[in-house]
């Protein structure tokens, strides 16, 4: 037990990874809520890829001008510039050409990512960036400067999000209303894009280019399955972000695997578990809802059976006439609850409401039978076919049949229609 | 220029163009207060441009739009907007109460949170549309008519005297349509002016006090019986005349 849980905590690298990862996960998850709701997940992916050009540029400029090796703030600024350039190019291309936005995003981010890769390889004697490290991230090798940068970024972004929460909420939910009360919608959109870029840029060093978009959207989407308010969704997303980092890091130590990968694996599993068990929007809830749904057909069959039997009907008779035997107990129970039936010692009988419903279905049945006969359906098929069709018993259908058949008084078997 | 208090929206010689094509051409119309006004016209007639002009989103090529006597671009928030159903993300994590509260956002300074007074105003607005019992529901759980009422409550909470509704009757069943109309009528009686973009000519005469018929140009503005005339409609709806006999009958009854 001690070895499993406490021992890793005593290691400095583990502590740093835990602190740095948690900071980034919190801010990424909170921003991620807006990313998910605005459907800009692909843009987040694009930003993370584009920043390699910025990192290379920032590295190069700081090295050539100030001979500083791997200057973190310089690279951060470079990445930010690259991210914003990408966004500007994307909106430019999708506005002026017939190319749609998703394609424009795809073109621009791969282009700028490629520029970064080419730059890093050309200037490999000046720039000491490990591309693999960049792509996969290295949360277990978090340096103190990374910690400071991420804490700084998190502080800025969280402050902006808390201060302008309502503005982000309304521009996401109803941009036209936002503009109509005079909010600078464009500015708020850009502000959000900058926040996303900042988060992405500082998260890449930990989980890598490929996984960063997952850190952005997965905890947010997990919270989305559980919440009906944006503020709560943000709190919960932050919590899920932190649990992903904690769980992922332990996973990584126990399995001796890659840190970023373990975190995102844990994060995704967490999402799947919530997807399965979420009380309102989960799969199990959905399945239960469907299961508890009593087929209308079964209800109507029970009603007409009791109506035809004309006295309190025992279970055995109902079972004899109702096609679907499965779940009949439950159906009867729910019909009593809805006030269609009452239960006595001798069996079930119809209430007034139940009687009305049953008469309606029976009338439809008899009209359908008359109609089927009029179009030349063989005698022996009349009843079974009408039995299927009687469930189409809405007013306009019934009225149409009645009209068309000249308001018949009796059905083919001589029973009264009314 | 004198301000005539009876006109809440004054549009004068409004021309708006996109790429040298006029979306609206020389529109002049004055809308009196306490009216239920329908804006009708075929697809692509410039109805949405007209909405944007009233909301002050676009700079006209020529002409002016005045809301309560002042330029539309300077009267942000004096016209409350109710979006089209299709434009709303009904899965958005937001409750009925929060939507109504949005009506107050303009008054709340950016550095503070909504006060009790704001929440009270939102709740009052929900009471006016009889939705207070649903305050904590997520908006996707409501029926079509209830959803429309929530957005109406938001517009009421905004305190505007002018409400602009974009196709509130699109994609709702007949019973819901009645329910929405009831709410609009009551808002009118409470002294609001409602401008409603409307698609269905067959109900236009029954629902509205005034109709605006546009297709780039203004073809008519006035009481339904003066607007729903065969000659005007055939000009605007070019050749799709079959439907009109019924509309005209409805207009007379």
Interface residues (C-beta under 8 A of the other chain):
Chain A: X37 X163 X164 X166 X167 X169 X170 X172 X173 X174 X176 X177 X179 X180 X181 X182 X224 X227 X228 X229 X230 X232 X233
Chain B: X55 X56 X57 X76 X77 X79 X80 X81 X83 X87 X88 X89 X92 X93 X94 X95 X98 X102 X105 X106 X108 X110 X111 X114 X138 X154 X158
